[in-house]
Amino acid sequence: MQQSSRRRSPRKLLAAILAGGAVAAGCFAVLPSTAQAAQPPGADRQASFTDAAKEFGVPLPVLLAVSYQESQWDDHDGHYNTSGGYGPMNLTDVTAKMVSGGATGAVGRGDLAALTADPALHTLDAAANLTGTPAAKLRTDDRENIRAGAALLASYQRELKGKSSADPADWYGAVAKYSQSSDRKAAQLFADRVFTTVSSGASRTTVDGQHVRLAAQRAVHPETGQLSELKLKAAVTATDTECPPTVDCTFLAAAASNGQVAGRPDDGVQIKYIVLHDTESSYDAAIKTFQTAGSGDSAHYVMRASDAAVTQMTHAKDIAFHAGNYWFNMHSVGIEHEGYAAHGATWYSQAQYRATADLVKYLAAKYDIPLDREHIIGHDNVPGPQDSYVRGMHWDPGPYWDWTAFMDMVAPTRAAHTDSAARRVPRVGSAVTISPEFATNEQTVQVCPADDPTGATTECTENTAPANFLPVRTAPSADAPLFADPAIHPGASAGTDSIHDWGSTVLAGQQFVVADVDGDWTAIWFSGAKVWFHNPRGVNTCAAPGATVLHSGDQAASLYGSGYPQASEYPSGLSPSTQKPLTVYAFPAGQAYVATQPPVSADDFFVSGDTYVTGAAKYYTVQYNHRVVLVDASQVS
């Protein structure tokens, strides 16, 4: 999951549902702003909590602890966070625009309204009705936001118990309901975290300089039995996980609004890809984000760095919102790895590599997914669904995920064949696989504070380390400008070496058609242009004799970020998704690209009635630049 300067801005605007525009890389865990304006004179957040607790009859420790778990008492300067939530109380107001981008990637879909209809996504409106304060003010005024959150929490207490209570222990059920989760286990975990904070206390200075303190209340023993009064869905047992026996796997459901129930592949929706991500947060924070209704973020699996323990959060038959492109979500399984792309080599443990390889092989066998880099892809290989979302697509798992070693684990027989292939100067017109040796392929990137949510990077720094990519340039020279991707740098003559600038790099395992050779340099067709990378004696490539190479005809072929049917092909009563060509890219006549699979029919899915729709058009998926795109099969040969 991720953004420009990396996935979310330092304020962490809506991680998975953030509309395109930021250059993204990964997600989760709300990151505080590093440059918010100071509070106006006299503002006191501690006093705001005290006053709101008294006004609405909520025990102050409970109100403080709920807010601490939701926002760590930050107000986010009027911006919404990864949950589509505002202010210290994380009051949500998720819009269709929000789910158009980010992990949901639902731009153009006809069912946007349905995706945002859940009342759990609109607690800000409910709180506004309770207090009579305009919703717009609850977004920007932290004092009113705290009042409204207290009012909402008090309303849940009255619904459950018929009255308020001065005893914090009596508020367990109301706190669980405040999580907005329909899953019993997820609601319980939220309430347990809140009451752990009540018991242990907390103290913090917020990013805008407000000091807030919660004194420990060790004598509070919450009435956990109240959870049954909420009549929530029971958690799925560990026996229902979909993992090989070599992987330590448990199940904890993501919030229902962060995905869709389906019946893949029995309902016709084929699973074609496995997408690897990193969390850009801790393991626990990622799980909490996926459990948060309205975050728009989810995945099928989350893997811990230290021991490769896995929490499955969505059944593989169902659609998780993880890739930032609904059509690819529809056809993929997403695996999140605890880690940070800017520190990948230190976060991606051997335990993770081994467990992921076992999990990928298990899923590939179950769903007939080829074990190659055309179908086992990174989040950074997924295209933007429409023009305005291309630039903001995520760039995780980043340059330090060792694709070569990982694919050796996944398909050792295939890897041995690749190793045995003669590395020689490529022939113009042939297809090659990008295959630098990770350990010796040292590349330099610039990492800035916004690229690194750990806070370890305090100023922009040039880092040189083993990497999985090769930079591509406009001419066969180390002094030539880096290629400027037309979506990331429109009209520019040069790209950058920023770690999040995926537009000027090719990745290990990708396949391209050789356009030219000049000494130690090899040119490929890439992003509608001819680009060059250093390849003395073919050291960074292998022949790809089995590749399917596509050529456009006399006219340029249209490219797409999705493969939906035409509007006229949808049954009556279903709102057609919008299928638009990508105008920021081109497949000019005379160029050639490698197809990743046979063409597939245009298709779409609707959760209503588990309805699968197909169209007459067929699309190839091609390796176009750092990412794949779709091309109409009728326009290529």
C-alpha positions as CSV (number, residue, x, y, z in Angstrom):
1,M,0.0,0.0,0.0
2,Q,1.8,3.5,-0.3
3,Q,2.1,7.3,-1.9
4,S,4.2,10.2,-3.3
5,S,6.5,11.2,-1.6
6,R,5.0,8.2,-0.7
7,R,1.8,6.9,-0.3
8,R,0.0,9.2,2.0
9,S,1.1,12.6,2.8
10,P,2.6,13.0,6.2
11,R,-0.9,13.7,7.3
12,K,-1.7,10.3,5.9
13,L,-4.7,11.3,3.8
14,L,-7.1,8.4,3.3
15,A,-4.7,5.5,2.8
16,A,-6.7,3.1,0.7
17,I,-9.6,5.3,-0.3
18,L,-7.6,8.5,-1.0
19,A,-8.4,9.8,-4.5
20,G,-5.5,9.9,-7.0
21,G,-3.1,12.7,-7.1
22,A,-0.6,11.9,-4.5
23,V,2.2,9.6,-5.7
24,A,1.6,6.6,-3.5
25,A,3.5,3.6,-2.3
26,G,1.9,1.8,0.7
27,C,-0.7,2.7,3.7
28,F,-1.9,2.4,7.1
29,A,-1.6,3.8,10.5
30,V,-2.4,7.5,10.6
31,L,0.7,9.5,10.3
32,P,0.6,12.8,12.0
33,S,1.3,16.0,10.2
34,T,4.8,17.3,10.7
35,A,4.0,20.9,9.9
36,Q,0.6,21.9,11.4
37,A,-0.1,25.4,12.6
38,A,0.0,26.1,16.3
39,Q,-3.3,26.0,18.2
40,P,-4.9,29.4,18.7
41,P,-4.3,31.1,22.0
42,G,-6.4,29.5,24.8
43,A,-7.0,26.2,23.0
44,D,-6.7,23.3,25.4
45,R,-7.6,19.8,24.2
46,Q,-7.4,18.3,27.7
47,A,-10.1,20.7,28.8
48,S,-12.2,19.9,25.7
49,F,-12.2,16.2,26.7
50,T,-13.1,17.1,30.3
51,D,-16.0,19.4,29.3
52,A,-17.4,17.0,26.8
53,A,-17.3,14.1,29.2
54,K,-19.2,16.1,31.8
55,E,-21.7,17.4,29.3
56,F,-22.7,14.0,27.9
57,G,-22.2,11.9,31.0
58,V,-19.3,9.8,29.6
59,P,-16.5,8.8,32.1
60,L,-13.5,10.9,31.2
61,P,-11.1,8.0,31.2
62,V,-13.3,6.2,28.7
63,L,-13.6,9.2,26.4
64,L,-9.9,9.8,26.5
65,A,-9.0,6.2,25.8
66,V,-11.4,5.9,22.9
67,S,-9.9,9.0,21.3
68,Y,-6.4,7.7,22.0
69,Q,-7.1,4.5,20.1
70,E,-8.7,6.4,17.3
71,S,-6.3,9.2,16.7
72,Q,-3.7,9.4,19.6
73,W,-5.6,12.7,20.3
74,D,-4.4,14.3,17.1
75,D,-6.9,16.5,15.1
76,H,-5.2,16.1,11.7
77,D,-5.7,19.7,10.9
78,G,-9.1,19.2,9.4
79,H,-8.0,16.4,7.0
80,Y,-9.5,12.9,6.9
81,N,-7.4,9.9,7.8
82,T,-7.1,6.4,6.4
83,S,-10.6,5.6,7.8
84,G,-12.2,8.5,6.1
85,G,-12.4,9.9,9.7
86,Y,-12.0,13.4,11.0
87,G,-10.7,14.8,14.2
88,P,-9.7,13.4,17.6
89,M,-12.8,11.2,17.7
90,N,-12.3,9.8,14.1
91,L,-15.8,10.7,13.0
92,T,-16.3,9.2,9.5
93,D,-17.8,10.6,6.4
94,V,-16.7,8.4,3.5
95,T,-17.7,9.8,0.0
96,A,-17.8,8.2,-3.4
97,K,-14.8,10.4,-4.4
98,M,-12.8,8.8,-1.6
99,V,-13.4,5.2,-2.7
100,S,-12.7,6.1,-6.3
101,G,-9.0,6.0,-5.6
102,G,-6.8,4.4,-3.1
103,A,-7.0,0.6,-2.4
104,T,-10.6,0.4,-3.5
105,G,-9.8,1.8,-7.0
106,A,-13.5,2.1,-7.8
107,V,-13.4,5.0,-10.2
108,G,-15.9,4.7,-13.0
109,R,-18.0,2.0,-11.3
110,G,-21.7,2.3,-11.3
111,D,-22.2,1.1,-7.8
112,L,-20.2,3.8,-6.0
113,A,-23.2,4.8,-4.0
114,A,-23.7,1.3,-2.7
115,L,-20.0,1.1,-1.7
116,T,-20.4,4.1,0.6
117,A,-24.0,3.5,1.9
118,D,-23.1,1.7,5.2
119,P,-24.0,4.0,8.2
120,A,-20.7,3.0,9.8
121,L,-19.0,5.1,7.2
122,H,-21.0,8.2,8.2
123,T,-20.7,8.6,12.0
124,L,-19.9,12.3,11.5
125,D,-23.4,12.9,10.2
126,A,-24.9,10.9,13.1
127,A,-22.9,12.9,15.6
128,A,-23.9,16.1,13.9
129,N,-27.5,15.3,14.4
130,L,-27.0,14.5,18.0
131,T,-25.3,17.8,18.8
132,G,-26.9,20.1,16.3
133,T,-23.4,21.2,15.2
134,P,-22.9,21.5,11.4
135,A,-21.0,18.5,9.9
136,A,-18.5,20.9,8.3
137,K,-17.6,22.3,11.7
138,L,-17.0,18.8,13.1
139,R,-14.4,18.2,10.5
140,T,-12.3,21.2,11.4
141,D,-13.1,22.2,15.0
142,D,-11.4,19.7,17.4
143,R,-13.4,20.9,20.4
144,E,-16.7,20.3,18.6
145,N,-15.4,17.0,17.2
146,I,-14.7,15.8,20.7
147,R,-18.2,16.9,21.9
148,A,-19.8,15.1,19.0
149,G,-17.8,11.9,19.6
150,A,-18.8,12.0,23.3
151,A,-22.5,12.4,22.3
152,L,-22.2,9.5,19.9
153,L,-20.6,7.3,22.5
154,A,-23.3,8.3,25.1
155,S,-26.0,7.4,22.6
156,Y,-24.6,3.9,22.2
157,Q,-24.6,3.5,26.0
158,R,-28.3,4.6,26.2
159,E,-29.2,2.1,23.5
160,L,-27.6,-0.7,25.3
161,K,-28.2,0.0,29.0
162,G,-31.0,2.5,28.9
163,K,-29.1,5.1,30.8
164,S,-25.6,6.6,31.4
165,S,-23.2,5.4,34.1
166,A,-20.4,7.0,36.0
167,D,-18.6,3.7,36.2
168,P,-16.1,3.2,33.3
169,A,-16.5,-0.6,33.6
170,D,-20.2,-0.2,32.4
171,W,-19.1,1.2,29.0
172,Y,-17.5,-1.9,27.5
173,G,-20.4,-2.5,25.1
174,A,-20.7,1.1,24.0
175,V,-17.0,1.3,23.3
176,A,-17.2,-1.9,21.3
177,K,-20.0,-0.4,19.2
178,Y,-18.0,2.7,18.7
179,S,-15.5,0.6,16.7
180,Q,-18.3,0.3,14.0
181,S,-17.3,-3.3,13.4
182,S,-19.9,-5.9,12.6
183,D,-17.4,-8.6,13.5
184,R,-17.5,-9.7,17.2
185,K,-13.8,-10.4,17.5
186,A,-12.8,-7.1,15.9
187,A,-15.2,-5.1,18.1
188,Q,-13.8,-7.0,21.1
189,L,-10.2,-6.2,20.2
190,F,-11.0,-2.5,19.9
191,A,-12.8,-2.4,23.3
192,D,-10.0,-4.4,24.9
193,R,-7.4,-1.9,23.6
194,V,-9.4,1.0,24.9
195,F,-9.7,-0.5,28.4
196,T,-6.1,-1.5,28.4
197,T,-5.4,2.2,27.9
198,V,-7.8,3.1,30.6
199,S,-6.0,0.7,33.0
200,S,-2.4,1.6,32.1
201,G,-3.0,5.3,31.3
202,A,-1.3,7.4,28.6
203,S,0.4,10.7,28.1
204,R,1.3,12.4,24.8
205,T,2.1,15.7,23.2
206,T,0.2,15.9,20.0
207,V,1.7,17.1,16.7
208,D,0.3,20.5,17.2
209,G,1.7,20.9,20.7
210,Q,-1.3,19.9,22.9
211,H,-0.3,17.9,26.0
212,V,-3.0,15.3,26.9
213,R,-2.9,12.9,29.8
214,L,-5.0,10.0,31.0
215,A,-4.1,8.8,34.5
216,A,-4.1,5.1,35.0
217,Q,-7.3,3.5,36.3
218,R,-6.1,0.1,37.4
219,A,-9.2,-0.7,39.4
220,V,-11.4,-0.7,36.3
221,H,-12.6,-4.2,35.3
222,P,-14.8,-3.8,32.2
223,E,-18.1,-5.7,31.9
224,T,-17.0,-7.8,28.9
225,G,-20.2,-9.7,28.9
226,Q,-21.9,-6.7,27.3
227,L,-20.4,-7.7,24.0
228,S,-23.1,-10.4,23.5
229,E,-25.8,-7.7,23.7
230,L,-24.5,-6.2,20.4
231,K,-25.4,-9.4,18.5
232,L,-22.4,-9.2,16.3
233,K,-21.2,-11.7,13.8
234,A,-19.1,-14.5,15.3
235,A,-15.5,-14.6,14.4
236,V,-14.4,-17.3,12.0
237,T,-12.4,-20.0,13.6
238,A,-8.7,-20.7,12.8
239,T,-9.8,-23.9,11.1
240,D,-11.3,-21.8,8.3
241,T,-8.1,-20.2,7.3
242,E,-6.7,-20.9,3.8
243,C,-3.0,-21.5,4.4
244,P,-0.5,-24.3,3.9
245,P,0.4,-26.3,7.0
246,T,3.9,-24.7,7.0
247,V,2.4,-21.2,7.7
248,D,1.2,-20.1,11.2
249,C,-2.2,-18.7,10.2
250,T,-5.2,-17.4,12.1
251,F,-8.3,-15.6,10.8
252,L,-9.6,-12.2,11.9
253,A,-12.1,-10.7,9.6
254,A,-11.6,-7.3,8.0
255,A,-14.4,-4.8,8.2
256,A,-17.2,-5.8,5.8
257,S,-17.1,-2.4,4.1
258,N,-13.4,-2.9,3.1
259,G,-14.2,-5.6,0.6
260,Q,-17.0,-7.5,-1.0
261,V,-18.5,-11.0,-0.5
262,A,-18.1,-13.0,-3.7
263,G,-17.8,-16.6,-4.8
264,R,-14.6,-16.7,-6.8
265,P,-13.9,-18.6,-9.0
266,D,-17.2,-20.5,-8.9
267,D,-19.2,-17.4,-9.8
268,G,-17.1,-16.9,-13.0
269,V,-14.6,-14.3,-11.5
270,Q,-11.2,-15.9,-12.1
271,I,-8.3,-15.2,-9.7
272,K,-5.4,-14.4,-12.1
273,Y,-2.9,-12.5,-9.9
274,I,-1.2,-12.6,-6.5
275,V,-0.2,-9.1,-5.4
276,L,2.5,-8.5,-2.8
277,H,2.5,-5.4,-0.6
278,D,4.1,-3.9,2.4
279,T,2.1,-2.3,5.2
280,E,4.1,0.9,5.8
281,S,3.0,0.4,9.4
282,S,3.3,-2.1,12.1
283,Y,1.6,-5.5,11.9
284,D,-0.9,-4.6,14.5
285,A,-1.6,-1.2,13.0
286,A,-2.3,-2.8,9.6
287,I,-4.7,-5.2,11.1
288,K,-6.5,-2.4,12.9
289,T,-6.8,-0.4,9.7
290,F,-8.3,-3.4,7.9
291,Q,-10.8,-3.8,10.7
292,T,-11.8,-0.2,10.6
293,A,-15.0,0.3,8.8
294,G,-14.6,2.9,6.0
295,S,-10.8,2.7,5.8
296,G,-11.3,1.2,2.3
297,D,-8.2,-0.8,3.0
298,S,-8.1,-4.6,3.3
299,A,-6.1,-7.6,2.1
300,H,-6.5,-11.3,2.2
301,Y,-3.4,-11.9,4.3
302,V,-1.1,-9.8,6.6
303,M,2.3,-11.2,7.5
304,R,4.4,-10.3,10.6
305,A,8.1,-9.5,10.0
306,S,9.5,-11.1,13.1
307,D,8.2,-14.6,12.8
308,A,6.1,-14.6,9.6
309,A,2.9,-15.3,11.5
310,V,-0.1,-14.6,9.2
311,T,-3.5,-13.2,9.9
312,Q,-5.9,-14.0,7.1
313,M,-8.5,-11.2,7.0
314,T,-10.5,-12.0,3.8
315,H,-11.4,-15.3,2.3
316,A,-9.8,-15.9,-1.1
317,K,-13.3,-16.3,-2.6
318,D,-14.1,-12.7,-1.6
319,I,-12.8,-9.4,-3.0
320,A,-10.4,-7.4,-0.8
321,F,-9.7,-3.7,-1.5
322,H,-5.9,-3.8,-1.6
323,A,-4.6,-2.9,-5.1
324,G,-6.0,0.5,-5.8
325,N,-7.8,-0.8,-8.9
326,Y,-11.1,-2.5,-8.6
327,W,-10.7,-4.7,-11.7
328,F,-7.4,-6.0,-10.4
329,N,-8.9,-6.4,-6.9
330,M,-11.6,-8.5,-8.6
331,H,-9.0,-10.8,-10.1
332,S,-6.4,-11.0,-7.4
333,V,-5.4,-12.1,-3.9
334,G,-3.4,-9.5,-1.8
335,I,-0.7,-10.4,0.7
336,E,0.6,-7.6,3.0
337,H,4.0,-7.7,4.7
338,E,4.8,-5.8,7.8
339,G,7.5,-3.4,6.7
340,Y,8.5,-0.1,5.1
341,A,9.6,0.1,1.5
342,A,12.4,2.6,2.2
343,H,13.9,0.1,4.7
344,G,12.9,-3.1,2.9
345,A,16.2,-5.0,3.2
346,T,16.0,-4.7,7.0
347,W,12.3,-5.4,7.3
348,Y,11.7,-8.2,4.8
349,S,12.9,-11.2,6.8
350,Q,13.9,-14.6,5.5
351,A,11.0,-15.9,7.5
352,Q,8.7,-13.7,5.5
353,Y,10.2,-14.7,2.2
354,R,9.8,-18.4,3.1
355,A,6.3,-18.2,4.4
356,T,5.2,-16.0,1.5
357,A,6.7,-18.5,-1.0
358,D,4.8,-21.3,0.7
359,L,1.6,-19.3,0.7
360,V,2.0,-18.2,-2.9
361,K,2.6,-21.8,-4.1
362,Y,-0.5,-22.9,-2.1
363,L,-2.7,-20.3,-3.7
364,A,-1.3,-20.8,-7.1
365,A,-2.0,-24.5,-7.0
366,K,-5.5,-23.9,-5.7
367,Y,-6.5,-21.3,-8.3
368,D,-4.3,-22.3,-11.2
369,I,-2.1,-19.2,-11.2
370,P,1.2,-19.5,-13.1
371,L,4.2,-19.1,-10.9
372,D,5.9,-16.3,-12.8
373,R,6.5,-12.6,-12.5
374,E,3.6,-11.9,-14.9
375,H,1.1,-13.2,-12.4
376,I,3.0,-12.9,-9.1
377,I,3.3,-9.1,-9.0
378,G,3.9,-6.2,-6.7
379,H,1.5,-3.5,-5.8
380,D,3.9,-1.2,-7.8
381,N,3.0,-3.2,-10.9
382,V,-0.7,-2.6,-10.8
383,P,-1.9,0.2,-13.2
384,G,-4.1,3.2,-12.4
385,P,-7.7,2.5,-13.4
386,Q,-8.0,5.8,-15.2
387,D,-5.7,8.7,-16.2
388,S,-6.1,10.8,-13.0
389,Y,-5.1,7.8,-10.8
390,V,-2.0,6.6,-12.6
391,R,0.4,9.1,-10.8
392,G,-0.9,8.2,-7.4
393,M,-0.5,4.4,-7.6
394,H,1.5,2.8,-4.8
395,W,5.1,1.8,-5.1
396,D,5.4,-1.0,-2.5
397,P,7.0,-3.4,-1.8
398,G,9.6,-1.1,-3.2
399,P,13.2,-1.5,-4.6
400,Y,14.5,-3.7,-1.8
401,W,12.1,-6.7,-2.1
402,D,14.4,-9.4,-3.6
403,W,12.3,-10.7,-6.4
404,T,15.0,-12.9,-7.8
405,A,15.5,-14.8,-4.5
406,F,11.8,-15.0,-3.9
407,M,10.9,-16.4,-7.3
408,D,13.7,-19.0,-6.8
409,M,11.8,-20.1,-3.7
410,V,8.5,-20.1,-5.5
411,A,9.5,-21.9,-8.7
412,P,13.0,-23.4,-8.4
413,T,12.7,-25.4,-11.5
414,R,11.8,-22.4,-13.5
415,A,14.6,-20.4,-11.8
416,A,17.2,-23.0,-12.7
417,H,16.1,-22.8,-16.3
418,T,16.5,-19.0,-16.2
419,D,20.0,-19.4,-14.7
420,S,21.1,-21.7,-17.4
421,A,19.9,-19.4,-20.1
422,A,22.9,-17.8,-21.8
423,R,23.4,-14.2,-20.8
424,R,24.5,-12.6,-24.0
425,V,24.0,-9.4,-25.9
426,P,20.2,-9.3,-26.7
427,R,19.1,-9.5,-30.3
428,V,16.9,-6.6,-31.6
429,G,13.3,-7.7,-31.8
430,S,13.7,-10.5,-29.2
431,A,12.0,-10.6,-25.8
432,V,14.2,-10.5,-22.7
433,T,13.7,-11.0,-19.0
434,I,15.2,-8.3,-16.7
435,S,17.4,-10.3,-14.4
436,P,20.1,-8.4,-12.4
437,E,21.7,-10.2,-9.5
438,F,20.2,-8.5,-6.4
439,A,23.3,-8.7,-4.2
440,T,25.6,-7.0,-6.8
441,N,23.0,-4.7,-8.4
442,E,23.7,-1.6,-6.3
443,Q,21.5,1.4,-7.2
444,T,21.2,4.9,-5.8
445,V,17.9,6.4,-4.8
446,Q,16.9,9.6,-2.9
447,V,14.9,9.0,0.2
448,C,13.1,12.0,1.8
449,P,11.2,12.2,5.1
450,A,7.9,11.8,3.3
451,D,9.0,8.5,1.9
452,D,9.7,7.1,5.3
453,P,6.9,7.0,7.9
454,T,9.2,5.5,10.5
455,G,10.6,9.0,11.1
456,A,14.2,7.7,10.7
457,T,14.8,9.9,7.6
458,T,15.1,13.5,8.7
459,E,16.3,15.0,5.5
460,C,16.6,14.0,1.8
461,T,19.4,11.5,1.5
462,E,21.0,9.6,-1.4
463,N,21.1,5.9,-0.5
464,T,23.1,3.3,-2.4
465,A,22.2,-0.4,-1.8
466,P,21.4,-3.7,-3.6
467,A,18.1,-3.3,-5.4
468,N,15.7,-5.1,-7.6
469,F,15.5,-2.5,-10.4
470,L,17.5,-1.0,-13.3
471,P,17.2,2.7,-14.1
472,V,16.2,3.5,-17.7
473,R,17.5,6.5,-19.6
474,T,16.8,8.5,-22.7
475,A,20.1,7.6,-24.4
476,P,22.8,4.9,-24.1
477,S,24.9,6.8,-21.6
478,A,25.2,7.0,-17.8
479,D,25.0,10.8,-18.2
480,A,21.7,10.7,-20.2
481,P,18.6,11.9,-18.3
482,L,16.4,9.3,-16.6
483,F,13.3,8.6,-18.5
484,A,10.4,10.9,-17.5
485,D,7.1,8.9,-17.2
486,P,4.4,11.0,-19.0
487,A,1.9,10.4,-16.2
488,I,4.3,11.3,-13.3
489,H,6.3,14.1,-15.1
490,P,4.0,15.4,-17.9
491,G,6.1,17.5,-20.3
492,A,9.3,17.0,-18.5
493,S,12.6,16.0,-20.2
494,A,13.9,13.9,-17.2
495,G,12.8,11.7,-14.4
496,T,14.2,11.6,-10.9
497,D,16.0,9.1,-8.7
498,S,13.4,9.5,-5.9
499,I,12.6,6.2,-4.3
500,H,8.9,6.7,-5.2
501,D,9.6,7.6,-8.8
502,W,8.7,4.2,-10.3
503,G,8.4,5.7,-13.8
504,S,12.1,5.4,-14.7
505,T,12.8,1.8,-13.5
506,V,12.4,-1.8,-14.7
507,L,12.1,-4.6,-12.2
508,A,13.6,-8.0,-12.0
509,G,11.4,-10.6,-13.7
510,Q,9.7,-8.2,-16.1
511,Q,9.9,-8.9,-19.8
512,F,10.3,-6.4,-22.7
513,V,11.1,-6.4,-26.4
514,V,14.5,-5.2,-27.4
515,A,14.4,-2.1,-29.5
516,D,18.1,-1.4,-30.1
517,V,21.6,-2.2,-28.9
518,D,24.6,0.2,-28.6
519,G,27.7,-1.3,-27.0
520,D,27.1,-2.0,-23.3
521,W,23.6,-0.5,-23.5
522,T,20.3,-2.2,-24.4
523,A,17.1,-0.4,-25.5
524,I,13.6,-1.7,-24.9
525,W,10.1,-0.4,-25.9
526,F,8.8,1.1,-22.6
527,S,5.9,3.4,-21.9
528,G,5.5,4.3,-25.5
529,A,9.2,5.2,-25.9
530,K,12.6,3.7,-26.5
531,V,14.6,3.7,-23.2
532,W,18.1,2.4,-22.4
533,F,19.6,0.5,-19.5
534,H,23.2,-0.6,-18.9
535,N,23.6,-4.3,-19.9
536,P,27.2,-5.1,-20.7
537,R,27.4,-8.5,-22.4
538,G,23.8,-9.1,-21.4
539,V,24.7,-9.4,-17.7
540,N,21.3,-7.9,-16.7
541,T,19.0,-9.9,-19.0
542,C,18.1,-13.4,-20.0
543,A,16.4,-14.5,-23.2
544,A,12.7,-15.0,-22.9
545,P,12.0,-17.4,-25.8
546,G,8.5,-18.4,-24.7
547,A,7.2,-14.8,-24.4
548,T,4.1,-13.7,-26.4
549,V,5.1,-10.5,-28.2
550,L,2.3,-8.1,-29.3
551,H,2.6,-5.5,-32.2
552,S,0.2,-2.7,-32.9
553,G,-1.0,-2.3,-36.5
554,D,-0.9,0.7,-38.7
555,Q,-2.7,2.7,-35.9
556,A,-1.7,3.1,-32.3
557,A,-3.5,0.6,-30.0
558,S,-5.6,1.9,-27.0
559,L,-4.4,1.1,-23.5
560,Y,-6.6,0.6,-20.4
561,G,-6.2,0.3,-16.7
562,S,-9.2,-2.0,-16.4
563,G,-11.1,-4.5,-18.5
564,Y,-14.8,-3.7,-18.1
565,P,-17.6,-4.5,-20.7
566,Q,-19.2,-1.7,-22.7
567,A,-22.3,-0.1,-21.2
568,S,-24.7,-1.7,-23.6
569,E,-23.5,-5.2,-22.5
570,Y,-24.8,-4.8,-18.9
571,P,-28.1,-6.4,-17.9
572,S,-31.0,-4.1,-17.1
573,G,-30.9,-3.0,-13.6
574,L,-27.1,-2.9,-13.2
575,S,-25.2,0.4,-13.3
576,P,-22.4,0.0,-15.9
577,S,-18.8,0.7,-15.0
578,T,-17.1,3.3,-17.1
579,Q,-14.3,1.9,-19.4
580,K,-12.0,4.7,-20.5
581,P,-8.7,4.5,-22.4
582,L,-5.6,5.8,-20.7
583,T,-4.7,8.9,-22.7
584,V,-1.5,9.6,-20.8
585,Y,0.1,6.5,-22.4
586,A,0.3,5.1,-26.0
587,F,1.1,1.9,-27.8
588,P,2.4,3.5,-31.1
589,A,2.6,1.6,-34.4
590,G,6.0,0.0,-34.8
591,Q,6.5,-0.8,-31.1
592,A,6.1,-4.2,-29.4
593,Y,5.4,-5.4,-25.8
594,V,5.2,-8.7,-24.0
595,A,1.8,-10.1,-23.1
596,T,1.5,-11.6,-19.7
597,Q,-1.3,-14.1,-20.5
598,P,-3.8,-15.0,-23.2
599,P,-6.5,-12.4,-23.8
600,V,-9.5,-12.5,-21.4
601,S,-13.0,-11.3,-21.9
602,A,-14.1,-7.9,-20.6
603,D,-15.8,-8.6,-17.3
604,D,-17.3,-7.0,-14.1
605,F,-18.8,-8.1,-10.8
606,F,-21.7,-6.9,-8.7
607,V,-22.2,-8.1,-5.1
608,S,-25.9,-7.9,-5.6
609,G,-27.0,-11.4,-6.5
610,D,-23.3,-12.4,-6.9
611,T,-23.7,-11.2,-10.5
612,Y,-20.9,-11.7,-13.1
613,V,-21.0,-9.8,-16.4
614,T,-18.9,-10.4,-19.5
615,G,-18.5,-8.4,-22.7
616,A,-17.5,-9.2,-26.2
617,A,-14.1,-7.4,-26.1
618,K,-11.0,-9.3,-25.1
619,Y,-8.0,-7.7,-23.5
620,Y,-4.3,-8.7,-23.2
621,T,-2.4,-7.7,-20.1
622,V,1.0,-6.4,-21.2
623,Q,4.2,-5.4,-19.4
624,Y,4.2,-1.8,-20.5
625,N,6.5,0.1,-18.1
626,H,7.1,-0.5,-14.4
627,R,3.4,-1.5,-14.4
628,V,1.2,-3.6,-16.6
629,V,-1.7,-2.2,-18.7
630,L,-4.5,-3.8,-20.7
631,V,-4.8,-3.6,-24.5
632,D,-7.7,-4.4,-26.8
633,A,-6.8,-7.7,-28.5
634,S,-8.5,-6.6,-31.7
635,Q,-5.9,-3.7,-32.1
636,V,-2.8,-5.9,-31.8
637,S,-1.3,-8.9,-33.5
